[in-house]
Amino acid sequence: MAVITLHLIGKGKIFMAKVKVLIKNTQKDVKIPTGIRLLIRRCCNAVLLCEEIKGEAEVSVSFVNNEQIHELNKKYRNIDRPTDVLSFPLLQAEEFNNLTDEDNFAIGDIVISVEKAMEQAELYGHTIQREIAFLTVHSMLHLLGYDHEDGGLQAVQMREKEEKVLLKLGLPRGASYVLEDK
């Protein structure tokens, strides 16, 4: 269990994000590639920095298989199929506005289907590392109160934030997202 501190300088201020990321692997179907745990920690920190969240945060990330995430999706969202990632926030979006540098808080839980991430990485033609990074950033933004379910401006804003964070991490959106006809 590591705590990573990153600094971001912007608008004449220095923002420090500290996050403890608890990672648990409850599936045996897919081997977790080397470096994924550090990548997830970097993603969580980068989101907090980009959103200028103060204090010391904690987030839990669980790796599951399609069967496990299917059960969770059905139980908590009443959707009877597997999905790639689920987010379980512990705070309301407006609660982040009142945090100070001295606050310690739990953000919530992220559940990633490693099987689904592998499928999507292959489908989109990029690495599993890029896919898991995207899913982590996406889910962190959900934990902070962002939503894309209704489409429109909120969905566009969330996508822009995802790509901004991934670009800062050196994982820009590439041509690999464009499926070519074969």
Order of alpha helices (4+ residues) and beta strands (2+ residues): beta-beta-alpha-beta-alpha-beta-beta-alpha-alpha-alpha
